[in-house]
Amino acid sequence: MKRALIGCGGHAREVMAQMGKKLICFVEDEFLTKETKPMSEFDTKKYKVMVAFGDSKKRFDVIQKLPKETKYFTFIHPTAILMNNVVVGEGSFIGAYSILTTNIILGKHSLLNRGNQIGHDCKIGDYFSMMPGSIVSGNVKIYDCVYMGNNSCIKEKLSVHSLSTIGMGSMVVSNINDSGTYVGIPAKKI
């Protein structure tokens, strides 16, 4: 099966740059260019895909619309370090210089951009997004569709509710029990 991407924006270009390959990109008709193909031509028997959107919720929404028989590929950059007992869900992207230590479960369709770190004993749900420089300390539970902005961090032994966004440079020092957007040091809901 050939590999292809769903999407053609900035994250899709970064995926291809880090893979060192030019892939076919499928998009909705309104986003067609000379370099993309319409979703109507996507054939689950010919292509394994990665949904290449940086936004967790958008990635979730797109995947819900794809045929049930769609096959997904995962990419782990050669400079990424995955130590021991690390499980990575299908359709995930782990970018350059990311570090995952030990006893980690990373859900399907997750995105770790460049230079991310996840500490020991973390359980992370599906559709997780970490932008460059973000850090998750040990023993953290993160639910589905969580987005961490550039250089944000989560203190050890906390949990983060699904559909939460942690703003750029923010520091989570207590549990996030409600979905929403959290910013600042310490991170507060806005």
Residue frames as a rotation matrix with the C-alpha (Angstrom) as fourth column:
MET 1
0.575 0.818 0.000 0.00
0.818 -0.575 0.000 0.00
0.000 0.000 -1.000 0.00
LYS 2
-0.251 -0.601 0.759 1.14
0.524 -0.744 -0.415 3.53
0.814 0.293 0.501 -0.73
ARG 3
-0.311 0.106 -0.945 1.36
0.878 -0.350 -0.328 6.11
-0.365 -0.931 0.016 2.04
ALA 4
-0.275 0.281 0.920 -0.59
0.494 -0.779 0.385 9.37
0.825 0.560 0.075 1.78
LEU 5
-0.922 0.015 -0.387 -1.69
0.330 -0.491 -0.806 12.26
-0.202 -0.871 0.448 3.97
ILE 6
0.210 0.945 0.252 -5.11
0.913 -0.282 0.296 13.69
0.350 0.168 -0.921 4.59
GLY 7
0.804 0.027 -0.594 -4.50
0.291 -0.889 0.355 17.45
-0.518 -0.458 -0.722 4.62
CYS 8
0.359 -0.701 0.616 -1.96
0.853 -0.020 -0.521 19.71
0.377 0.713 0.591 2.96
GLY 9
0.923 0.045 0.383 -1.31
-0.076 -0.952 0.296 22.57
0.378 -0.302 -0.875 5.40
GLY 10
0.294 -0.865 0.406 1.69
-0.855 -0.428 -0.293 23.41
0.427 -0.261 -0.865 7.52
HIS 11
0.185 -0.227 0.956 1.65
-0.713 0.639 0.290 20.23
-0.677 -0.735 -0.043 9.58
ALA 12
0.898 0.162 0.409 1.37
0.140 0.777 -0.614 18.05
-0.417 0.608 0.675 6.47
ARG 13
0.730 -0.683 0.023 4.42
-0.253 -0.301 -0.919 19.81
0.635 0.665 -0.393 5.00
GLU 14
0.092 -0.697 0.712 6.32
-0.995 -0.093 0.038 19.25
0.040 -0.711 -0.702 8.28
VAL 15
0.571 0.157 0.806 5.41
-0.306 0.952 0.031 15.54
-0.762 -0.264 0.591 8.25
MET 16
0.962 -0.194 0.190 6.79
0.255 0.403 -0.879 15.19
0.094 0.894 0.438 4.72
ALA 17
0.483 -0.830 0.278 9.91
-0.611 -0.547 -0.573 17.21
0.628 0.106 -0.771 5.58
GLN 18
0.082 -0.456 0.886 10.65
-0.938 0.265 0.223 15.02
-0.336 -0.850 -0.406 8.60
MET 19
0.666 0.189 0.722 9.95
-0.010 0.970 -0.244 11.83
-0.746 0.155 0.648 6.64
GLY 20
-0.424 -0.834 -0.354 12.14
-0.359 -0.204 0.911 13.08
-0.831 0.513 -0.213 3.78
LYS 21
-0.742 0.257 0.620 9.42
0.620 0.615 0.487 12.08
-0.256 0.746 -0.615 1.29
LYS 22
-0.743 0.609 -0.277 6.85
-0.666 -0.711 0.224 13.77
-0.061 0.351 0.934 -0.88
LEU 23
-0.775 0.547 0.315 3.48
0.421 0.820 -0.388 12.09
-0.471 -0.168 -0.866 -0.29
ILE 24
-0.535 0.736 0.416 0.14
0.369 -0.239 0.898 12.39
0.760 0.634 -0.144 -2.02
CYS 25
-0.939 0.282 -0.195 -2.12
0.056 -0.435 -0.899 14.74
-0.338 -0.855 0.393 -0.06
PHE 26
-0.430 0.880 0.201 -5.90
0.738 0.214 0.640 14.27
0.521 0.423 -0.742 -0.18
VAL 27
-0.940 0.154 -0.303 -8.08
0.063 -0.798 -0.599 17.30
-0.334 -0.583 0.741 0.55
GLU 28
0.079 0.997 0.012 -11.67
0.574 -0.035 -0.818 18.48
-0.815 0.071 -0.575 0.27
ASP 29
0.242 0.077 0.967 -12.53
0.967 -0.097 -0.234 20.04
0.076 0.992 -0.098 -3.11
GLU 30
0.965 0.228 0.133 -12.37
0.220 -0.973 0.068 23.61
0.145 -0.037 -0.989 -1.82
PHE 31
0.596 -0.802 -0.049 -8.66
-0.375 -0.332 0.865 23.16
-0.710 -0.497 -0.499 -0.96
LEU 32
0.663 -0.318 0.677 -7.54
0.638 0.712 -0.291 21.52
-0.390 0.626 0.675 -4.20
THR 33
0.375 -0.636 -0.674 -4.29
-0.632 -0.708 0.316 22.68
-0.678 0.307 -0.668 -5.78
LYS 34
0.449 -0.312 -0.838 -2.04
-0.770 0.341 -0.539 21.29
0.454 0.887 -0.087 -8.50
GLU 35
-0.558 -0.820 -0.129 -0.24
-0.593 0.502 -0.630 19.26
0.581 -0.275 -0.766 -5.83
THR 36
-0.659 0.376 0.651 -3.27
-0.521 0.395 -0.756 17.70
-0.542 -0.838 -0.064 -4.09
LYS 37
-0.844 0.470 -0.259 -5.96
0.099 0.611 0.785 15.13
0.527 0.637 -0.562 -4.89
PRO 38
-0.185 0.859 0.478 -9.67
-0.812 -0.407 0.418 15.30
0.553 -0.311 0.773 -4.03
MET 39
-0.521 0.060 0.852 -11.00
-0.699 0.543 -0.465 13.13
-0.491 -0.837 -0.241 -1.20
SER 40
0.573 0.815 -0.081 -13.32
-0.692 0.429 -0.580 11.50
-0.438 0.389 0.810 -3.74
GLU 41
0.474 -0.478 -0.739 -10.22
-0.567 0.477 -0.672 9.74
0.674 0.737 -0.045 -5.18
PHE 42
-0.369 -0.603 0.708 -9.09
-0.930 0.243 -0.277 8.33
-0.005 -0.760 -0.650 -1.82
ASP 43
0.437 0.423 -0.794 -9.14
-0.489 0.853 0.185 4.51
0.755 0.307 0.579 -2.05
THR 44
0.513 -0.172 0.841 -8.76
-0.827 0.162 0.538 2.54
-0.229 -0.972 -0.059 1.18
LYS 45
0.905 -0.182 0.384 -7.39
0.231 0.969 -0.085 -0.42
-0.357 0.166 0.919 -0.79
LYS 46
0.581 -0.697 0.420 -4.54
0.505 -0.096 -0.858 1.63
0.638 0.711 0.296 -2.29
TYR 47
-0.106 -0.612 0.784 -3.50
-0.185 -0.762 -0.620 3.99
0.977 -0.211 -0.033 0.54
LYS 48
0.148 0.015 -0.989 -2.49
0.975 0.163 0.148 3.92
0.163 -0.987 0.009 4.18
VAL 49
0.239 0.032 0.970 -2.87
0.269 -0.962 -0.035 7.43
0.933 0.270 -0.239 5.56
MET 50
-0.540 -0.230 -0.809 -1.95
0.833 -0.279 -0.477 9.78
-0.116 -0.932 0.343 8.34
VAL 51
0.583 0.727 0.362 -4.37
0.718 -0.670 0.189 12.60
0.380 0.150 -0.913 9.09
ALA 52
-0.375 -0.922 -0.091 -2.02
0.908 -0.347 -0.234 15.59
0.184 -0.171 0.968 9.15
PHE 53
0.372 0.468 0.801 -3.76
0.120 -0.880 0.459 18.36
0.920 -0.074 -0.384 11.07
GLY 54
-0.693 -0.715 0.092 -2.10
0.048 -0.173 -0.984 19.98
0.719 -0.677 0.154 14.10
ASP 55
-0.415 0.633 0.654 -5.42
-0.879 -0.463 -0.110 20.66
0.233 -0.621 0.749 15.81
SER 56
-0.951 -0.008 0.310 -6.62
-0.149 0.890 -0.431 17.67
-0.272 -0.456 -0.847 17.92
LYS 57
-0.152 0.985 0.082 -10.34
-0.094 0.068 -0.993 18.29
-0.984 -0.159 0.082 17.42
LYS 58
0.272 0.186 -0.944 -9.98
-0.912 -0.263 -0.314 18.80
-0.306 0.947 0.099 13.66
ARG 59
-0.708 -0.590 -0.387 -8.00
-0.670 0.735 0.106 15.55
0.222 0.335 -0.916 13.41
PHE 60
-0.761 0.510 0.401 -10.78
0.059 0.670 -0.740 13.76
-0.646 -0.540 -0.540 15.34
ASP 61
0.161 0.905 -0.394 -13.51
-0.406 -0.303 -0.862 15.25
-0.899 0.299 0.319 13.13
VAL 62
-0.007 -0.241 -0.971 -11.74
-1.000 0.027 0.001 14.28
0.026 0.970 -0.241 9.88
ILE 63
-0.913 -0.403 -0.056 -11.11
-0.399 0.914 -0.066 10.71
0.078 -0.038 -0.996 11.05
GLN 64
-0.459 0.820 0.341 -14.79
-0.059 0.355 -0.933 10.27
-0.886 -0.448 -0.115 11.96
LYS 65
0.408 0.642 -0.649 -15.69
-0.650 -0.295 -0.700 11.01
-0.641 0.708 0.297 8.32
LEU 66
-0.447 -0.654 -0.610 -13.22
-0.894 0.355 0.275 8.54
0.036 0.669 -0.743 6.78
PRO 67
0.358 0.574 -0.736 -14.39
-0.554 0.766 0.327 5.05
0.752 0.290 0.592 5.75
LYS 68
0.790 0.041 0.612 -14.28
-0.576 0.393 0.717 2.49
-0.211 -0.918 0.334 8.60
GLU 69
0.863 -0.437 0.254 -11.84
0.473 0.876 -0.098 0.32
-0.180 0.205 0.962 6.62
THR 70
0.737 -0.625 0.257 -9.23
-0.370 -0.692 -0.620 3.11
0.566 0.362 -0.741 6.38
LYS 71
0.591 -0.670 -0.449 -5.73
0.793 0.587 0.166 1.95
0.152 -0.454 0.878 7.35
TYR 72
0.946 -0.258 0.198 -3.34
-0.294 -0.938 0.184 4.32
0.138 -0.232 -0.963 9.13
PHE 73
0.313 -0.906 -0.284 0.44
0.622 0.421 -0.660 4.49
0.718 0.030 0.696 9.35
THR 74
0.932 -0.165 -0.324 2.58
0.204 -0.499 0.842 5.79
-0.300 -0.851 -0.432 12.21
PHE 75
0.464 -0.839 0.285 5.86
0.297 -0.156 -0.942 7.66
0.835 0.522 0.177 11.76
ILE 76
0.877 -0.342 -0.338 8.58
0.284 -0.199 0.938 7.95
-0.388 -0.918 -0.077 14.39
HIS 77
0.787 -0.614 -0.056 11.51
-0.491 -0.570 -0.658 10.18
0.372 0.546 -0.751 13.43
PRO 78
0.485 -0.650 -0.585 14.92
0.421 0.760 -0.495 8.42
0.766 -0.006 0.643 13.66
THR 79
-0.545 -0.728 0.416 16.20
-0.035 -0.476 -0.879 11.00
0.838 -0.493 0.234 16.17
ALA 80
0.342 0.722 0.602 13.27
-0.758 -0.167 0.631 10.38
0.556 -0.672 0.490 18.55
ILE 81
-0.806 -0.581 -0.113 14.11
-0.360 0.633 -0.686 8.33
0.470 -0.512 -0.719 21.64
LEU 82
0.471 0.878 0.085 11.55
-0.702 0.314 0.639 5.79
0.534 -0.361 0.765 22.83
MET 83
-0.448 -0.739 0.504 13.04
-0.891 0.323 -0.319 3.97
0.073 -0.591 -0.803 25.79
ASN 84
-0.957 0.071 -0.282 11.19
0.052 0.996 0.074 0.90
0.286 0.056 -0.957 27.12
ASN 85
-0.509 0.845 -0.161 7.54
0.807 0.405 -0.429 -0.13
-0.297 -0.348 -0.889 27.45
VAL 86
-0.597 0.331 -0.731 6.29
-0.363 -0.924 -0.121 2.65
-0.715 0.193 0.672 25.18
VAL 87
-0.321 0.605 0.729 3.10
0.813 0.571 -0.117 1.92
-0.487 0.555 -0.675 23.23
VAL 88
-0.782 0.036 -0.622 2.28
-0.284 -0.909 0.305 4.26
-0.554 0.415 0.721 20.34
GLY 89
0.090 0.939 0.332 -1.23
0.167 0.314 -0.935 4.23
-0.982 0.140 -0.128 18.85
GLU 90
-0.170 -0.095 0.981 -1.90
0.939 0.285 0.190 3.90
-0.298 0.954 0.040 15.12
GLY 91
0.473 0.382 0.794 -1.80
0.757 -0.637 -0.145 6.96
0.450 0.670 -0.590 12.90
SER 92
0.838 -0.165 -0.521 0.55
0.313 -0.635 0.706 8.83
-0.447 -0.754 -0.481 15.24
PHE 93
0.561 -0.695 0.450 3.48
0.278 -0.354 -0.893 11.12
0.780 0.626 -0.005 14.42
ILE 94
0.777 -0.437 -0.453 6.50
0.426 -0.166 0.890 11.46
-0.464 -0.884 0.057 16.71
GLY 95
0.930 -0.301 0.211 8.78
-0.020 -0.614 -0.789 14.21
0.367 0.730 -0.577 15.47
ALA 96
0.191 -0.981 -0.034 12.48
0.279 0.087 -0.956 14.90
0.941 0.174 0.290 15.61
TYR 97
-0.666 -0.712 0.221 14.27
-0.055 -0.249 -0.967 14.92
0.744 -0.657 0.127 18.97
SER 98
0.348 0.799 0.491 11.23
-0.750 -0.077 0.657 13.86
0.562 -0.597 0.572 20.98
ILE 99
-0.789 -0.598 -0.143 11.87
-0.345 0.623 -0.702 11.72
0.509 -0.505 -0.697 24.08
LEU 100
0.498 0.861 0.102 9.46
-0.659 0.300 0.690 9.20
0.563 -0.411 0.717 25.61
THR 101
-0.327 -0.778 0.537 10.98
-0.938 0.199 -0.283 7.51
0.114 -0.596 -0.795 28.66
THR 102
-0.943 -0.121 -0.312 9.31
-0.095 0.991 -0.099 4.41
0.321 -0.064 -0.945 30.10
ASN 103
-0.663 0.731 -0.159 5.92
0.700 0.531 -0.478 2.77
-0.265 -0.428 -0.864 30.70
ILE 104
-0.638 0.401 -0.658 3.99
-0.401 -0.902 -0.160 5.17
-0.657 0.162 0.736 28.45
ILE 105
-0.269 0.628 0.730 0.77
0.852 0.509 -0.123 4.61
-0.449 0.589 -0.672 26.54
LEU 106
-0.731 0.026 -0.682 0.23
-0.280 -0.923 0.265 7.14
-0.623 0.385 0.681 23.75
GLY 107
0.110 0.926 0.360 -3.20
0.124 0.347 -0.930 6.98
-0.986 0.147 -0.077 22.10
LYS 108
-0.113 -0.071 0.991 -3.98
0.937 0.325 0.130 6.72
-0.331 0.943 0.029 18.43
HIS 109
0.365 0.205 0.908 -3.68
0.752 -0.640 -0.158 9.67
0.549 0.740 -0.388 16.03
SER 110
0.716 -0.221 -0.662 -1.38
0.446 -0.584 0.678 11.56
-0.537 -0.781 -0.319 18.38
LEU 111
0.634 -0.507 0.584 1.05
0.376 -0.458 -0.806 14.25
0.676 0.730 -0.100 17.28
LEU 112
0.573 -0.603 -0.555 4.32
0.466 -0.318 0.826 15.01
-0.674 -0.732 0.099 19.01
ASN 113
0.987 -0.161 -0.018 5.96
-0.114 -0.614 -0.781 17.79
0.115 0.773 -0.625 17.08
ARG 114
0.258 -0.963 -0.071 9.68
0.164 0.117 -0.980 18.60
0.952 0.241 0.188 17.49
GLY 115
-0.643 -0.734 0.219 11.59
-0.073 -0.226 -0.971 18.29
0.763 -0.641 0.091 20.75
ASN 116
0.358 0.816 0.454 8.74
-0.690 -0.096 0.717 17.05
0.629 -0.570 0.529 22.95
GLN 117
-0.796 -0.590 -0.136 9.23
-0.325 0.605 -0.727 15.05
0.511 -0.534 -0.674 26.16
ILE 118
0.459 0.886 0.071 6.93
-0.593 0.246 0.767 12.63
0.661 -0.394 0.638 27.97
GLY 119
-0.441 -0.660 0.608 7.98
-0.880 0.184 -0.439 11.20
0.178 -0.729 -0.662 31.34
HIS 120
-0.957 -0.122 -0.263 7.46
-0.078 0.982 -0.172 7.80
0.279 -0.145 -0.949 32.93
ASP 121
-0.755 0.638 -0.149 4.11
0.599 0.578 -0.554 6.11
-0.267 -0.508 -0.819 33.61
CYS 122
-0.641 0.554 -0.531 1.94
-0.542 -0.817 -0.198 8.44
-0.543 0.161 0.824 31.52
LYS 123
-0.440 0.620 0.649 -1.36
0.756 0.646 -0.105 7.36
-0.484 0.445 -0.753 29.98
ILE 124
-0.674 0.100 -0.732 -2.36
-0.331 -0.927 0.178 9.62
-0.660 0.362 0.658 27.12
GLY 125
0.175 0.899 0.402 -5.61
0.167 0.376 -0.912 9.41
-0.970 0.227 -0.084 25.18
ASP 126
-0.022 -0.053 0.998 -6.33
0.967 0.253 0.035 9.62
-0.255 0.966 0.045 21.47
TYR 127
0.476 0.234 0.847 -5.89
0.684 -0.704 -0.190 12.74
0.552 0.671 -0.496 19.29
PHE 128
0.611 -0.378 -0.696 -3.25
0.525 -0.465 0.713 14.27
-0.593 -0.801 -0.085 21.56
SER 129
0.636 -0.428 0.642 -1.22
0.472 -0.444 -0.762 17.21
0.611 0.788 -0.080 20.17
MET 130
0.497 -0.590 -0.636 2.10
0.550 -0.353 0.757 18.52
-0.671 -0.726 0.149 21.53
MET 131
0.945 -0.220 0.242 3.61
0.056 -0.621 -0.782 21.53
0.323 0.752 -0.575 19.82
PRO 132
0.226 -0.969 -0.099 7.40
0.290 0.163 -0.943 22.14
0.930 0.184 0.318 19.81
GLY 133
-0.587 -0.696 0.414 9.16
-0.214 -0.360 -0.908 22.11
0.780 -0.622 0.063 23.16
SER 134
0.331 0.788 0.520 6.22
-0.785 -0.076 0.614 20.85
0.523 -0.612 0.594 25.27
ILE 135
-0.753 -0.617 -0.229 6.88
-0.320 0.648 -0.691 18.61
0.575 -0.447 -0.685 28.27
VAL 136
0.565 0.825 0.036 4.67
-0.502 0.309 0.808 16.15
0.655 -0.474 0.589 30.18
SER 137
-0.388 -0.707 0.591 6.18
-0.905 0.170 -0.391 15.01
0.176 -0.686 -0.706 33.50
GLY 138
-0.887 -0.109 -0.448 5.76
-0.099 0.994 -0.045 11.52
0.450 0.004 -0.893 34.97
ASN 139
-0.748 0.618 -0.244 2.55
0.628 0.539 -0.561 9.82
-0.215 -0.573 -0.791 36.14
VAL 140
-0.669 0.546 -0.503 0.24
-0.520 -0.828 -0.207 12.12
-0.530 0.123 0.839 34.15
LYS 141
-0.397 0.663 0.635 -3.16
0.731 0.647 -0.218 11.01
-0.555 0.377 -0.741 32.81
ILE 142
-0.722 0.168 -0.671 -4.29
-0.449 -0.852 0.269 12.93
-0.527 0.496 0.690 29.72
TYR 143
0.017 0.835 0.550 -7.69
0.273 0.526 -0.806 12.25
-0.962 0.164 -0.219 28.18
ASP 144
-0.047 -0.004 0.999 -8.72
0.962 0.268 0.046 12.54
-0.268 0.963 -0.008 24.49
CYS 145
0.376 0.221 0.900 -8.33
0.746 -0.649 -0.152 15.59
0.550 0.728 -0.408 22.23
VAL 146
0.711 -0.267 -0.650 -5.89
0.391 -0.619 0.681 17.54
-0.584 -0.738 -0.336 24.39
TYR 147
0.601 -0.495 0.628 -3.71
0.513 -0.363 -0.778 20.20
0.612 0.790 0.036 22.73
MET 148
0.488 -0.547 -0.680 -0.49
0.619 -0.332 0.711 21.55
-0.615 -0.768 0.177 24.28
GLY 149
0.989 -0.118 0.086 0.87
-0.033 -0.753 -0.658 24.80
0.142 0.648 -0.749 22.81
ASN 150
0.315 -0.949 0.023 4.58
0.184 0.037 -0.982 25.50
0.931 0.313 0.186 22.24
ASN 151
-0.596 -0.790 0.145 6.75
-0.016 -0.168 -0.986 25.23
0.803 -0.589 0.087 25.36
SER 152
0.304 0.712 0.633 3.85
-0.816 -0.147 0.559 24.37
0.491 -0.686 0.537 27.67
CYS 153
-0.703 -0.570 -0.425 4.31
-0.256 0.761 -0.597 21.83
0.664 -0.311 -0.680 30.46
ILE 154
0.540 0.841 0.014 2.35
-0.424 0.258 0.868 19.62
0.727 -0.475 0.496 32.85
LYS 155
-0.242 -0.581 0.777 3.59
-0.962 0.038 -0.271 18.87
0.128 -0.813 -0.568 36.39
GLU 156
-0.818 -0.174 -0.549 3.86
-0.174 0.983 -0.053 15.25
0.549 0.052 -0.834 37.52
LYS 157
-0.856 0.449 -0.256 0.94
0.506 0.628 -0.591 13.21
-0.105 -0.635 -0.765 38.97
LEU 158
-0.549 0.698 -0.459 -1.84
-0.459 -0.711 -0.532 15.29
-0.698 -0.082 0.711 37.40
SER 159
-0.355 0.486 0.799 -4.75
0.798 0.602 -0.013 14.61
-0.487 0.633 -0.602 35.06
VAL 160
-0.814 0.087 -0.574 -5.99
-0.333 -0.880 0.339 16.69
-0.476 0.467 0.745 32.15
HIS 161
0.027 0.960 0.278 -9.62
0.042 0.276 -0.960 16.55
-0.999 0.038 -0.033 31.03
SER 162
-0.286 -0.042 0.957 -10.52
0.899 0.334 0.283 15.80
-0.332 0.942 -0.058 27.40
LEU 163
0.365 0.402 0.839 -11.00
0.803 -0.593 -0.065 18.69
0.471 0.698 -0.539 24.94
SER 164
0.745 -0.216 -0.631 -8.56
0.330 -0.703 0.630 20.90
-0.580 -0.678 -0.452 26.84
THR 165
0.569 -0.616 0.544 -6.14
0.448 -0.322 -0.834 23.36
0.689 0.719 0.093 25.27
ILE 166
0.526 -0.532 -0.663 -3.02
0.645 -0.259 0.719 24.39
-0.554 -0.806 0.207 27.18
GLY 167
1.000 -0.001 -0.012 -1.74
-0.008 -0.795 -0.606 27.70
-0.009 0.606 -0.795 25.86
MET 168
0.446 -0.886 0.127 1.74
0.343 0.038 -0.939 28.46
0.827 0.463 0.321 24.63
GLY 169
-0.453 -0.799 0.394 4.25
-0.118 -0.384 -0.916 28.72
0.883 -0.462 0.079 27.48
SER 170
0.347 0.678 0.648 1.67
-0.772 -0.186 0.608 27.74
0.533 -0.711 0.459 30.12
MET 171
-0.773 -0.615 -0.154 2.44
-0.356 0.622 -0.697 25.63
0.525 -0.484 -0.700 33.17
VAL 172
0.370 0.909 -0.193 -0.17
-0.372 0.335 0.866 23.17
0.852 -0.248 0.462 34.48
VAL 173
-0.719 -0.664 0.205 0.39
-0.402 0.156 -0.902 22.67
0.567 -0.731 -0.379 38.24
SER 174
-0.576 0.593 0.563 -3.01
-0.449 0.346 -0.824 21.27
-0.683 -0.727 0.067 39.28
ASN 175
-0.586 0.396 0.707 -5.56
0.612 0.788 0.066 18.87
-0.531 0.472 -0.704 37.76
ILE 176
-0.799 0.461 -0.386 -7.64
-0.599 -0.664 0.447 20.15
-0.051 0.589 0.807 34.84
ASN 177
-0.738 0.562 0.374 -11.13
0.239 0.735 -0.634 18.81
-0.631 -0.379 -0.677 35.56
ASP 178
0.444 0.887 -0.130 -13.11
0.213 -0.245 -0.946 20.71
-0.870 0.392 -0.298 32.91
SER 179
0.010 -0.402 0.916 -12.56
0.997 0.077 0.023 21.09
-0.080 0.912 0.401 29.19
GLY 180
0.940 0.262 -0.219 -11.53
0.239 -0.963 -0.123 24.53
-0.243 0.063 -0.968 28.02
THR 181
0.422 -0.817 0.393 -8.52
0.343 -0.257 -0.903 26.72
0.839 0.516 0.172 27.34
TYR 182
0.849 -0.239 -0.472 -5.90
0.463 -0.094 0.881 27.16
-0.255 -0.967 0.031 30.06
VAL 183
0.431 -0.712 0.554 -3.16
0.353 -0.432 -0.830 29.79
0.831 0.553 0.065 29.97
GLY 184
0.532 -0.315 0.786 -0.49
-0.616 -0.780 0.104 31.33
0.581 -0.540 -0.609 32.17
ILE 185
-0.305 -0.672 -0.675 1.76
0.301 0.604 -0.738 30.31
0.903 -0.429 0.018 35.06
PRO 186
-0.749 0.091 0.656 0.04
0.086 0.995 -0.041 28.64
-0.657 0.025 -0.754 36.78
ALA 187
-0.902 0.424 0.078 -2.39
0.092 0.012 0.996 27.74
0.421 0.906 -0.050 34.01
LYS 188
-0.603 0.785 -0.142 -5.92
-0.007 -0.183 -0.983 29.07
-0.798 -0.592 0.116 34.60
LYS 189
-0.279 0.614 0.738 -9.06
0.926 0.377 0.036 28.57
-0.256 0.693 -0.674 32.53
ILE 190
-0.873 0.050 -0.485 -10.08
-0.125 -0.984 0.125 31.52
-0.471 0.170 0.866 30.36
